[in-house]
Amino acid sequence: MSRLAWLRLPWLFNHRVGVALLWTLLVVAAAVAVNITGIHLVGGVEGWQHWLQAHAGQFFVWRLCLYGATAYGWWWMRRRLLRREPSREARQRLLRTEIAAVIAVAALEASQLLRHG
């Protein structure tokens, strides 16, 4: 492989990567649109922040539902992967990933708890 081969970035023009990038862009655009609409509906940034704090409990339940759906998807993917790759190394990689995911979610939720009390 030549030194300039990495500049061609063939993976960037892969169909799957393109679709993933498009979905990411759509989700970010939807989040921006919701925030801008919310700011205009409640009359300003301060009103929007107050509304978000007043509904923090509902957002917590929403996040729990997302975590549950993600955990179910992970469990489904994990079974498929272990059937295809039953090696000890695969199990160790999955375990490290699971521990990292749990730590990340716990850190995110702890930061929310510390911020809002």
N, C-alpha and C positions, 0 to 999 in steps of 0.2 A: 504494500500500500504506500503510495507516495505521500509526501508531506502535505500536499495540497488537496488530497482526496477528501479530507473532512470538510473542505470549503464547499464542496458540491451539495452537501446536505440532501442526499437522496431520500432519507427518511422523512424529510419535511414535505415531500411531494407524494407521499404514500396516501392512499385513499382513507385509511383508518385515522391517520393523524389529522388529515384535513377535516374529517367529520368531527373528531374530538375537539379540534380548535374552533370549529364553527359552533358547536354546542356550548363551549365555554364562553365564546363571545356573546351568544344569545342569552345565556344566563346572566352574565354581567350586565348586558344592556337592559334586561328585564329588571334587575335589582336597581339600577340607576333610575329607570323610568318610575318604579314604585316609589323610590325616595323623593324624586322631584315632584311627583304627583301628591304625595303625602305632605310635603312642605307647603305646596300651594293650597291644599285643602284646609289645613289647620292654620294658615296665616303666617307661617314663618318657621325658621329653624328652631326657635325656642319652643313654640307650640308642638312641633314635631318631636322634639326631645322629650317634652312632657308626656305626649301621647305614648311614645315608646316605653317610657318608664311606668306609666299607668297600666300598660298591658304586658309587662314583663312576665307575669305568670303564664299567660297564654303562649308567649313565645317560648318559655321553658318547656311547656307541654309539647309544643310543635317540635322543638329540638329533640325531646325524648322520643317522639314518634320517628323522626329522621334517624336517630341513633338505632332504634329498633329495626327499621327497614334496612339500614346499612348492615347491622349485625346479621340479619337473616340472609342478605345477599352474600355476605362474607362466609357464613356457614355453608351455604349452597356451593359457593366457589371452592371452598376449602375441601369439601367432600370430593368434588370432581377432580381437583388437583391431586389429592392423595390417592385416588384410584388410578390416576394416570402415572403418578410419580410417587410410589410408596417408600422412597428411600428415607433414611434417617436425616439426611441433609435437608430434604424438602420440609420435613417436620420442624427442624430447627429454624429454618428460614421463616416459616409461617409463625412459629412461636415468637420470634424476635419482632416480626411485623405486628402481631397482635399486641404484644406488650407496648410497643411504640405507639400504636393507635390508642390504646387505653390511657396511656400517660398523656397523649396529646389532648384527648377529649376531657380528661380530668383537669388538665391545666387550663383549657378554655373555659370550662364551667367554673373553676375556682376563680379565674380572673373576673368572670361575670359576677360571681357572688361577692367578691371583694369590692368591686366597683359600685354595686348597687346595695350592698348590705344585706 
